[in-house]
């Protein structure tokens, strides 16, 4: 008869990693049912309703341009960075400083979960984006805005939107 070892078996994947993978999958499934991809004018009108026109000196066209080049107007967009952080929602707000994922050691300056930024009604996203715009860099905090929108004629982003 063969002797059995009672030593604990080595796990292929630590439980914490499995939990993180499960939570990520679950959040994707939950938010995908709520995902909304806005049209250009639909987004401009929604942002106008939240008072974004002229906020901190930025035009509606600035905000719409930013949303296009960060997420393609997709409220459920999530991009995973090499450092483990995520960019979330229509403005791709990063979890390193602005929102909370599973990590407890992030500043969470918007005082919300990153999953809140994936909501198609945009309220939490707008609140957080306004906090970012209050920073000294303003919309230049977003590389996409610096690269694609800053200093450019943006009138076409809201042309014909009846704002």
Biotite code that builds the C-alpha atoms (Angstrom):
import biotite.structure as struc

atoms = struc.array([
    struc.Atom([0.000, 0.000, 0.000], chain_id="A", res_id=1, res_name="UNK", atom_name="CA", element="C"),
    struc.Atom([1.264, 3.441, -0.892], chain_id="A", res_id=2, res_name="UNK", atom_name="CA", element="C"),
    struc.Atom([1.948, 5.933, 1.892], chain_id="A", res_id=3, res_name="UNK", atom_name="CA", element="C"),
    struc.Atom([-0.051, 9.185, 1.697], chain_id="A", res_id=4, res_name="UNK", atom_name="CA", element="C"),
    struc.Atom([1.414, 12.485, 2.590], chain_id="A", res_id=5, res_name="UNK", atom_name="CA", element="C"),
    struc.Atom([-0.739, 14.666, 4.798], chain_id="A", res_id=6, res_name="UNK", atom_name="CA", element="C"),
    struc.Atom([1.175, 17.784, 3.856], chain_id="A", res_id=7, res_name="UNK", atom_name="CA", element="C"),
    struc.Atom([-1.076, 20.493, 2.460], chain_id="A", res_id=8, res_name="UNK", atom_name="CA", element="C"),
    struc.Atom([-1.297, 20.557, -1.294], chain_id="A", res_id=9, res_name="UNK", atom_name="CA", element="C"),
    struc.Atom([0.174, 23.513, -3.061], chain_id="A", res_id=10, res_name="UNK", atom_name="CA", element="C"),
    struc.Atom([-2.504, 25.613, -4.722], chain_id="A", res_id=11, res_name="UNK", atom_name="CA", element="C"),
    struc.Atom([-2.006, 26.613, -8.323], chain_id="A", res_id=12, res_name="UNK", atom_name="CA", element="C"),
    struc.Atom([-3.696, 29.948, -7.789], chain_id="A", res_id=13, res_name="UNK", atom_name="CA", element="C"),
    struc.Atom([-3.877, 31.757, -4.442], chain_id="A", res_id=14, res_name="UNK", atom_name="CA", element="C"),
    struc.Atom([-7.432, 32.351, -3.132], chain_id="A", res_id=15, res_name="UNK", atom_name="CA", element="C"),
    struc.Atom([-6.992, 36.144, -3.289], chain_id="A", res_id=16, res_name="UNK", atom_name="CA", element="C"),
    struc.Atom([-6.271, 36.010, -7.011], chain_id="A", res_id=17, res_name="UNK", atom_name="CA", element="C"),
    struc.Atom([-9.294, 33.807, -7.587], chain_id="A", res_id=18, res_name="UNK", atom_name="CA", element="C"),
    struc.Atom([-11.474, 36.247, -5.624], chain_id="A", res_id=19, res_name="UNK", atom_name="CA", element="C"),
    struc.Atom([-10.135, 39.191, -7.625], chain_id="A", res_id=20, res_name="UNK", atom_name="CA", element="C"),
    struc.Atom([-10.747, 37.363, -10.903], chain_id="A", res_id=21, res_name="UNK", atom_name="CA", element="C"),
    struc.Atom([-14.270, 36.441, -9.843], chain_id="A", res_id=22, res_name="UNK", atom_name="CA", element="C"),
    struc.Atom([-15.058, 40.006, -8.696], chain_id="A", res_id=23, res_name="UNK", atom_name="CA", element="C"),
    struc.Atom([-13.737, 41.418, -11.980], chain_id="A", res_id=24, res_name="UNK", atom_name="CA", element="C"),
    struc.Atom([-15.807, 38.983, -14.012], chain_id="A", res_id=25, res_name="UNK", atom_name="CA", element="C"),
    struc.Atom([-18.886, 39.693, -11.922], chain_id="A", res_id=26, res_name="UNK", atom_name="CA", element="C"),
    struc.Atom([-18.480, 43.462, -12.268], chain_id="A", res_id=27, res_name="UNK", atom_name="CA", element="C"),
    struc.Atom([-18.139, 43.088, -16.036], chain_id="A", res_id=28, res_name="UNK", atom_name="CA", element="C"),
    struc.Atom([-21.292, 40.997, -16.208], chain_id="A", res_id=29, res_name="UNK", atom_name="CA", element="C"),
    struc.Atom([-23.267, 43.365, -13.997], chain_id="A", res_id=30, res_name="UNK", atom_name="CA", element="C"),
    struc.Atom([-22.210, 46.515, -15.805], chain_id="A", res_id=31, res_name="UNK", atom_name="CA", element="C"),
    struc.Atom([-22.501, 45.093, -19.305], chain_id="A", res_id=32, res_name="UNK", atom_name="CA", element="C"),
    struc.Atom([-26.257, 44.856, -18.840], chain_id="A", res_id=33, res_name="UNK", atom_name="CA", element="C"),
    struc.Atom([-26.300, 48.557, -17.959], chain_id="A", res_id=34, res_name="UNK", atom_name="CA", element="C"),
    struc.Atom([-23.812, 49.736, -20.572], chain_id="A", res_id=35, res_name="UNK", atom_name="CA", element="C"),
    struc.Atom([-24.725, 52.709, -22.689], chain_id="A", res_id=36, res_name="UNK", atom_name="CA", element="C"),
    struc.Atom([-22.898, 54.119, -25.647], chain_id="A", res_id=37, res_name="UNK", atom_name="CA", element="C"),
    struc.Atom([-24.053, 57.693, -26.085], chain_id="A", res_id=38, res_name="UNK", atom_name="CA", element="C"),
    struc.Atom([-24.289, 59.492, -29.382], chain_id="A", res_id=39, res_name="UNK", atom_name="CA", element="C"),
    struc.Atom([-22.311, 62.726, -29.635], chain_id="A", res_id=40, res_name="UNK", atom_name="CA", element="C"),
    struc.Atom([-25.321, 65.028, -29.221], chain_id="A", res_id=41, res_name="UNK", atom_name="CA", element="C"),
    struc.Atom([-27.042, 62.833, -26.644], chain_id="A", res_id=42, res_name="UNK", atom_name="CA", element="C"),
    struc.Atom([-23.933, 63.049, -24.466], chain_id="A", res_id=43, res_name="UNK", atom_name="CA", element="C"),
    struc.Atom([-23.625, 66.808, -24.992], chain_id="A", res_id=44, res_name="UNK", atom_name="CA", element="C"),
    struc.Atom([-27.243, 67.305, -23.853], chain_id="A", res_id=45, res_name="UNK", atom_name="CA", element="C"),
    struc.Atom([-26.762, 65.032, -20.826], chain_id="A", res_id=46, res_name="UNK", atom_name="CA", element="C"),
    struc.Atom([-23.590, 66.862, -19.791], chain_id="A", res_id=47, res_name="UNK", atom_name="CA", element="C"),
    struc.Atom([-25.323, 70.205, -20.303], chain_id="A", res_id=48, res_name="UNK", atom_name="CA", element="C"),
    struc.Atom([-28.066, 69.082, -17.927], chain_id="A", res_id=49, res_name="UNK", atom_name="CA", element="C"),
    struc.Atom([-25.339, 68.486, -15.309], chain_id="A", res_id=50, res_name="UNK", atom_name="CA", element="C"),
    struc.Atom([-23.933, 72.005, -15.797], chain_id="A", res_id=51, res_name="UNK", atom_name="CA", element="C"),
    struc.Atom([-20.723, 71.026, -17.572], chain_id="A", res_id=52, res_name="UNK", atom_name="CA", element="C"),
    struc.Atom([-20.866, 73.811, -20.194], chain_id="A", res_id=53, res_name="UNK", atom_name="CA", element="C"),
    struc.Atom([-18.289, 76.392, -19.181], chain_id="A", res_id=54, res_name="UNK", atom_name="CA", element="C"),
    struc.Atom([-17.294, 74.507, -16.031], chain_id="A", res_id=55, res_name="UNK", atom_name="CA", element="C"),
    struc.Atom([-13.803, 75.682, -15.069], chain_id="A", res_id=56, res_name="UNK", atom_name="CA", element="C"),
    struc.Atom([-13.631, 77.424, -18.444], chain_id="A", res_id=57, res_name="UNK", atom_name="CA", element="C"),
    struc.Atom([-14.102, 74.300, -20.538], chain_id="A", res_id=58, res_name="UNK", atom_name="CA", element="C"),
    struc.Atom([-16.639, 74.214, -23.333], chain_id="A", res_id=59, res_name="UNK", atom_name="CA", element="C"),
    struc.Atom([-19.117, 71.434, -23.932], chain_id="A", res_id=60, res_name="UNK", atom_name="CA", element="C"),
    struc.Atom([-17.043, 70.543, -26.988], chain_id="A", res_id=61, res_name="UNK", atom_name="CA", element="C"),
    struc.Atom([-14.011, 69.963, -24.718], chain_id="A", res_id=62, res_name="UNK", atom_name="CA", element="C"),
    struc.Atom([-15.967, 67.472, -22.605], chain_id="A", res_id=63, res_name="UNK", atom_name="CA", element="C"),
    struc.Atom([-17.460, 65.670, -25.605], chain_id="A", res_id=64, res_name="UNK", atom_name="CA", element="C"),
    struc.Atom([-14.075, 65.456, -27.330], chain_id="A", res_id=65, res_name="UNK", atom_name="CA", element="C"),
    struc.Atom([-12.550, 64.068, -24.126], chain_id="A", res_id=66, res_name="UNK", atom_name="CA", element="C"),
    struc.Atom([-15.281, 61.426, -23.806], chain_id="A", res_id=67, res_name="UNK", atom_name="CA", element="C"),
    struc.Atom([-14.843, 60.321, -27.408], chain_id="A", res_id=68, res_name="UNK", atom_name="CA", element="C"),
    struc.Atom([-11.084, 59.897, -27.233], chain_id="A", res_id=69, res_name="UNK", atom_name="CA", element="C"),
    struc.Atom([-11.111, 58.183, -23.832], chain_id="A", res_id=70, res_name="UNK", atom_name="CA", element="C"),
    struc.Atom([-14.037, 55.762, -24.174], chain_id="A", res_id=71, res_name="UNK", atom_name="CA", element="C"),
    struc.Atom([-15.799, 56.213, -27.494], chain_id="A", res_id=72, res_name="UNK", atom_name="CA", element="C"),
    struc.Atom([-18.789, 57.501, -25.439], chain_id="A", res_id=73, res_name="UNK", atom_name="CA", element="C"),
    struc.Atom([-19.106, 54.102, -23.711], chain_id="A", res_id=74, res_name="UNK", atom_name="CA", element="C"),
    struc.Atom([-20.163, 54.317, -20.059], chain_id="A", res_id=75, res_name="UNK", atom_name="CA", element="C"),
    struc.Atom([-19.005, 50.746, -19.352], chain_id="A", res_id=76, res_name="UNK", atom_name="CA", element="C"),
    struc.Atom([-15.482, 51.152, -20.734], chain_id="A", res_id=77, res_name="UNK", atom_name="CA", element="C"),
    struc.Atom([-12.800, 49.732, -18.431], chain_id="A", res_id=78, res_name="UNK", atom_name="CA", element="C"),
    struc.Atom([-9.123, 49.705, -19.340], chain_id="A", res_id=79, res_name="UNK", atom_name="CA", element="C"),
    struc.Atom([-6.616, 47.770, -17.234], chain_id="A", res_id=80, res_name="UNK", atom_name="CA", element="C"),
    struc.Atom([-3.202, 49.371, -16.736], chain_id="A", res_id=81, res_name="UNK", atom_name="CA", element="C"),
    struc.Atom([0.078, 47.505, -16.236], chain_id="A", res_id=82, res_name="UNK", atom_name="CA", element="C"),
    struc.Atom([0.312, 48.755, -12.624], chain_id="A", res_id=83, res_name="UNK", atom_name="CA", element="C"),
    struc.Atom([-2.987, 47.048, -11.757], chain_id="A", res_id=84, res_name="UNK", atom_name="CA", element="C"),
    struc.Atom([-5.078, 50.226, -11.800], chain_id="A", res_id=85, res_name="UNK", atom_name="CA", element="C"),
    struc.Atom([-8.106, 50.663, -14.027], chain_id="A", res_id=86, res_name="UNK", atom_name="CA", element="C"),
    struc.Atom([-9.494, 53.510, -16.112], chain_id="A", res_id=87, res_name="UNK", atom_name="CA", element="C"),
    struc.Atom([-13.261, 53.589, -15.712], chain_id="A", res_id=88, res_name="UNK", atom_name="CA", element="C"),
    struc.Atom([-16.309, 54.882, -17.514], chain_id="A", res_id=89, res_name="UNK", atom_name="CA", element="C"),
    struc.Atom([-16.962, 57.429, -20.187], chain_id="A", res_id=90, res_name="UNK", atom_name="CA", element="C"),
    struc.Atom([-14.053, 59.669, -19.057], chain_id="A", res_id=91, res_name="UNK", atom_name="CA", element="C"),
    struc.Atom([-11.752, 56.739, -18.135], chain_id="A", res_id=92, res_name="UNK", atom_name="CA", element="C"),
    struc.Atom([-11.135, 57.918, -14.569], chain_id="A", res_id=93, res_name="UNK", atom_name="CA", element="C"),
    struc.Atom([-8.202, 56.101, -12.989], chain_id="A", res_id=94, res_name="UNK", atom_name="CA", element="C"),
    struc.Atom([-8.359, 54.061, -9.802], chain_id="A", res_id=95, res_name="UNK", atom_name="CA", element="C"),
    struc.Atom([-4.869, 55.089, -8.632], chain_id="A", res_id=96, res_name="UNK", atom_name="CA", element="C"),
    struc.Atom([-6.240, 58.270, -7.060], chain_id="A", res_id=97, res_name="UNK", atom_name="CA", element="C"),
    struc.Atom([-9.833, 58.901, -7.940], chain_id="A", res_id=98, res_name="UNK", atom_name="CA", element="C"),
    struc.Atom([-11.945, 55.846, -7.131], chain_id="A", res_id=99, res_name="UNK", atom_name="CA", element="C"),
    struc.Atom([-11.805, 52.620, -5.167], chain_id="A", res_id=100, res_name="UNK", atom_name="CA", element="C"),
    struc.Atom([-11.600, 49.116, -6.597], chain_id="A", res_id=101, res_name="UNK", atom_name="CA", element="C"),
    struc.Atom([-10.721, 46.276, -4.245], chain_id="A", res_id=102, res_name="UNK", atom_name="CA", element="C"),
    struc.Atom([-7.538, 47.905, -2.932], chain_id="A", res_id=103, res_name="UNK", atom_name="CA", element="C"),
    struc.Atom([-7.857, 49.825, 0.313], chain_id="A", res_id=104, res_name="UNK", atom_name="CA", element="C"),
    struc.Atom([-4.600, 51.763, -0.017], chain_id="A", res_id=105, res_name="UNK", atom_name="CA", element="C"),
    struc.Atom([-5.693, 54.247, -2.712], chain_id="A", res_id=106, res_name="UNK", atom_name="CA", element="C"),
    struc.Atom([-6.610, 57.875, -2.009], chain_id="A", res_id=107, res_name="UNK", atom_name="CA", element="C"),
    struc.Atom([-10.152, 57.640, -3.529], chain_id="A", res_id=108, res_name="UNK", atom_name="CA", element="C"),
    struc.Atom([-10.447, 61.418, -3.964], chain_id="A", res_id=109, res_name="UNK", atom_name="CA", element="C"),
    struc.Atom([-13.897, 61.121, -5.558], chain_id="A", res_id=110, res_name="UNK", atom_name="CA", element="C"),
    struc.Atom([-15.138, 59.088, -2.573], chain_id="A", res_id=111, res_name="UNK", atom_name="CA", element="C"),
    struc.Atom([-16.770, 56.405, -4.701], chain_id="A", res_id=112, res_name="UNK", atom_name="CA", element="C"),
    struc.Atom([-16.242, 52.934, -6.045], chain_id="A", res_id=113, res_name="UNK", atom_name="CA", element="C"),
    struc.Atom([-14.864, 52.682, -9.566], chain_id="A", res_id=114, res_name="UNK", atom_name="CA", element="C"),
    struc.Atom([-17.940, 50.671, -10.524], chain_id="A", res_id=115, res_name="UNK", atom_name="CA", element="C"),
    struc.Atom([-20.025, 53.802, -9.769], chain_id="A", res_id=116, res_name="UNK", atom_name="CA", element="C"),
    struc.Atom([-18.303, 55.417, -12.765], chain_id="A", res_id=117, res_name="UNK", atom_name="CA", element="C"),
    struc.Atom([-19.787, 52.814, -15.097], chain_id="A", res_id=118, res_name="UNK", atom_name="CA", element="C"),
    struc.Atom([-23.391, 53.889, -14.528], chain_id="A", res_id=119, res_name="UNK", atom_name="CA", element="C"),
    struc.Atom([-25.127, 55.140, -17.688], chain_id="A", res_id=120, res_name="UNK", atom_name="CA", element="C"),
    struc.Atom([-26.877, 57.979, -15.837], chain_id="A", res_id=121, res_name="UNK", atom_name="CA", element="C"),
    struc.Atom([-23.473, 59.751, -15.516], chain_id="A", res_id=122, res_name="UNK", atom_name="CA", element="C"),
    struc.Atom([-24.155, 61.498, -12.178], chain_id="A", res_id=123, res_name="UNK", atom_name="CA", element="C"),
    struc.Atom([-21.188, 59.973, -10.312], chain_id="A", res_id=124, res_name="UNK", atom_name="CA", element="C"),
    struc.Atom([-18.964, 60.277, -13.371], chain_id="A", res_id=125, res_name="UNK", atom_name="CA", element="C"),
    struc.Atom([-19.743, 63.983, -13.710], chain_id="A", res_id=126, res_name="UNK", atom_name="CA", element="C"),
    struc.Atom([-19.132, 64.619, -9.994], chain_id="A", res_id=127, res_name="UNK", atom_name="CA", element="C"),
    struc.Atom([-15.732, 62.925, -10.212], chain_id="A", res_id=128, res_name="UNK", atom_name="CA", element="C"),
    struc.Atom([-14.782, 64.561, -13.530], chain_id="A", res_id=129, res_name="UNK", atom_name="CA", element="C"),
    struc.Atom([-15.575, 67.967, -12.015], chain_id="A", res_id=130, res_name="UNK", atom_name="CA", element="C"),
    struc.Atom([-13.222, 67.203, -9.106], chain_id="A", res_id=131, res_name="UNK", atom_name="CA", element="C"),
    struc.Atom([-10.479, 66.290, -11.561], chain_id="A", res_id=132, res_name="UNK", atom_name="CA", element="C"),
    struc.Atom([-11.114, 69.487, -13.561], chain_id="A", res_id=133, res_name="UNK", atom_name="CA", element="C"),
    struc.Atom([-10.620, 71.481, -10.330], chain_id="A", res_id=134, res_name="UNK", atom_name="CA", element="C"),
    struc.Atom([-7.019, 70.268, -10.129], chain_id="A", res_id=135, res_name="UNK", atom_name="CA", element="C"),
    struc.Atom([-4.309, 72.648, -11.395], chain_id="A", res_id=136, res_name="UNK", atom_name="CA", element="C"),
    struc.Atom([-3.970, 70.681, -14.667], chain_id="A", res_id=137, res_name="UNK", atom_name="CA", element="C"),
    struc.Atom([-7.712, 70.749, -15.361], chain_id="A", res_id=138, res_name="UNK", atom_name="CA", element="C"),
    struc.Atom([-8.629, 68.642, -18.383], chain_id="A", res_id=139, res_name="UNK", atom_name="CA", element="C"),
    struc.Atom([-4.925, 68.354, -19.173], chain_id="A", res_id=140, res_name="UNK", atom_name="CA", element="C"),
    struc.Atom([-4.980, 65.657, -16.473], chain_id="A", res_id=141, res_name="UNK", atom_name="CA", element="C"),
    struc.Atom([-6.213, 63.441, -19.318], chain_id="A", res_id=142, res_name="UNK", atom_name="CA", element="C"),
    struc.Atom([-3.551, 62.591, -21.898], chain_id="A", res_id=143, res_name="UNK", atom_name="CA", element="C"),
    struc.Atom([-6.294, 61.979, -24.475], chain_id="A", res_id=144, res_name="UNK", atom_name="CA", element="C"),
    struc.Atom([-7.537, 65.564, -24.082], chain_id="A", res_id=145, res_name="UNK", atom_name="CA", element="C"),
    struc.Atom([-4.012, 66.996, -24.340], chain_id="A", res_id=146, res_name="UNK", atom_name="CA", element="C"),
    struc.Atom([-3.282, 64.943, -27.448], chain_id="A", res_id=147, res_name="UNK", atom_name="CA", element="C"),
    struc.Atom([-6.578, 65.206, -29.340], chain_id="A", res_id=148, res_name="UNK", atom_name="CA", element="C"),
    struc.Atom([-8.578, 68.185, -28.047], chain_id="A", res_id=149, res_name="UNK", atom_name="CA", element="C"),
    struc.Atom([-6.415, 70.860, -26.419], chain_id="A", res_id=150, res_name="UNK", atom_name="CA", element="C"),
    struc.Atom([-5.849, 73.924, -28.597], chain_id="A", res_id=151, res_name="UNK", atom_name="CA", element="C"),
    struc.Atom([-7.944, 72.552, -31.469], chain_id="A", res_id=152, res_name="UNK", atom_name="CA", element="C"),
    struc.Atom([-11.119, 73.874, -33.074], chain_id="A", res_id=153, res_name="UNK", atom_name="CA", element="C"),
    struc.Atom([-13.733, 71.666, -31.401], chain_id="A", res_id=154, res_name="UNK", atom_name="CA", element="C"),
    struc.Atom([-16.963, 73.261, -32.645], chain_id="A", res_id=155, res_name="UNK", atom_name="CA", element="C"),
    struc.Atom([-17.792, 70.188, -34.773], chain_id="A", res_id=156, res_name="UNK", atom_name="CA", element="C"),
    struc.Atom([-18.147, 68.116, -31.571], chain_id="A", res_id=157, res_name="UNK", atom_name="CA", element="C"),
    struc.Atom([-21.366, 69.934, -30.683], chain_id="A", res_id=158, res_name="UNK", atom_name="CA", element="C"),
    struc.Atom([-22.424, 71.228, -34.101], chain_id="A", res_id=159, res_name="UNK", atom_name="CA", element="C"),
    struc.Atom([-26.112, 70.507, -34.728], chain_id="A", res_id=160, res_name="UNK", atom_name="CA", element="C"),
    struc.Atom([-26.803, 69.314, -31.189], chain_id="A", res_id=161, res_name="UNK", atom_name="CA", element="C"),
    struc.Atom([-29.381, 71.993, -30.305], chain_id="A", res_id=162, res_name="UNK", atom_name="CA", element="C"),
    struc.Atom([-27.806, 72.906, -26.996], chain_id="A", res_id=163, res_name="UNK", atom_name="CA", element="C"),
])
